[in-house]
Amino acid sequence: MDHAIRKADVLIEALSYIRQFRDKLTVIKLGGSAMENPDALTATLQDIVFMETVGLRPVVVHGGGKPIDRAMAAAGLKVRKVLGRRYTDDETLGIVVRVLMDEINLDIERQIRKLGGRAIGPHRGSIDYLRGEKLTLDGPDGQPVDLGRVGKVTEIDADLIRDLCAAGVVPVIPSVALDADGKWLNVNADTAAAAVAAKLQAEKFVLLTDTPGILENRANPDTLIRSLDAFQCRQLIEKKVIDEGMIPKVEACLDALKGGVKKTHIVDGRNRHTLLLEIYTDTGVGTEIVL
């Protein structure tokens, strides 16, 4: 009986959050080990189906860096980085689109359906979630640096995404966009997800990562910082507490907040059900970032 009562207590704790966020949009960025570990991915997709079932409106945006690297290696191609970004030539782009669209996206869609939910991906461009244009970076000499078929998001079909969510369907969006000529562009998944969250004016934007959140000491998980605002994030970047791969994730959160998202979260996608624990419990399990 005590065990059953504890289960009921958990549901009661979740009740206020379910009521608070009912019919609100939550954008979830999938990547890293959250997608590499089959058990972790299944648990995350179970969370997403649960969210949709109780009336939240999840939207999934995903990348696929590690599977793309493996597919490139199998094809005899080497990853080329320019100013820290993956250079994408036509051959690389073909692999990116195949892995993201034909493998990862379809697999996520199928798994959500198997778990009792409904999901729709772009299906080779028959649904245009994202439109974009080529991205160039400023080089050390101030001149633009070409990254090949790398792009940034310029348009998002927000009405389509909202309509699908209202119908109880989870949009599953890969980090590629079509340009004005109908050709694919490779887009950074964190920035794509932040752009989607801002355009939708989402209630929440959640990034699933390979760490418990933002740590004061990366070697010690007990130093997890539960909550930060934009000013504190900038301070931690200057102090190099937030560095390397965590910087673009934090920048994505800050961009989403500036775009109108209410709250952002960085959580560990390697652990089961961290998505539900972050959203539906009083303490959460990751780092929340607010303005």
Rosetta blueprint (number, residue, H / E / L):
1 M L
2 D H
3 H H
4 A H
5 I H
6 R H
7 K H
8 A H
9 D H
10 V H
11 L H
12 I H
13 E H
14 A H
15 L H
16 S H
17 Y H
18 I H
19 R H
20 Q H
21 F H
22 R L
23 D L
24 K L
25 L E
26 T E
27 V E
28 I E
29 K E
30 L E
31 G L
32 G L
33 S H
34 A H
35 M H
36 E H
37 N L
38 P H
39 D H
40 A H
41 L H
42 T H
43 A H
44 T H
45 L H
46 Q H
47 D H
48 I H
49 V H
50 F H
51 M H
52 E H
53 T H
54 V L
55 G L
56 L L
57 R E
58 P E
59 V E
60 V E
61 V E
62 H E
63 G L
64 G L
65 G H
66 K H
67 P H
68 I H
69 D H
70 R H
71 A H
72 M H
73 A H
74 A H
75 A L
76 G L
77 L L
78 K L
79 V L
80 R L
81 K E
82 V E
83 L L
84 G L
85 R E
86 R E
87 Y L
88 T E
89 D L
90 D H
91 E H
92 T H
93 L H
94 G H
95 I H
96 V H
97 V H
98 R H
99 V H
100 L H
101 M H
102 D H
103 E H
104 I H
105 N H
106 L H
107 D H
108 I H
109 E H
110 R H
111 Q H
112 I H
113 R H
114 K H
115 L L
116 G L
117 G L
118 R L
119 A E
120 I E
121 G L
122 P L
123 H L
124 R L
125 G L
126 S L
127 I L
128 D L
129 Y L
130 L E
131 R E
132 G E
133 E E
134 K E
135 L E
136 T E
137 L E
138 D E
139 G L
140 P L
141 D L
142 G L
143 Q L
144 P E
145 V E
146 D E
147 L E
148 G E
149 R E
150 V E
151 G E
152 K E
153 V E
154 T E
155 E E
156 I E
157 D L
158 A H
159 D H
160 L H
161 I H
162 R H
163 D H
164 L H
165 C H
166 A H
167 A L
168 G L
169 V L
170 V E
171 P E
172 V E
173 I E
174 P E
175 S L
176 V E
177 A E
178 L E
179 D L
180 A L
181 D L
182 G L
183 K L
184 W E
185 L E
186 N E
187 V L
188 N L
189 A H
190 D H
191 T H
192 A H
193 A H
194 A H
195 A H
196 V H
197 A H
198 A H
199 K H
200 L H
201 Q L
202 A L
203 E L
204 K E
205 F E
206 V E
207 L E
208 L E
209 T E
210 D L
211 T L
212 P L
213 G L
214 I L
215 L E
216 E L
217 N L
218 R L
219 A L
220 N L
221 P H
222 D H
223 T H
224 L E
225 I L
226 R L
227 S E
228 L E
229 D E
230 A H
231 F H
232 Q H
233 C H
234 R H
235 Q H
236 L H
237 I H
238 E H
239 K L
240 K L
241 V L
242 I L
243 D L
244 E L
245 G L
246 M H
247 I H
248 P H
249 K H
250 V H
251 E H
252 A H
253 C H
254 L H
255 D H
256 A H
257 L H
258 K H
259 G L
260 G L
261 V L
262 K L
263 K E
264 T E
265 H E
266 I E
267 V E
268 D E
269 G L
270 R L
271 N L
272 R L
273 H L
274 T H
275 L H
276 L H
277 L H
278 E H
279 I H
280 Y H
281 T L
282 D L
283 T L
284 G L
285 V L
286 G L
287 T E
288 E E
289 I E
290 V E
291 L L
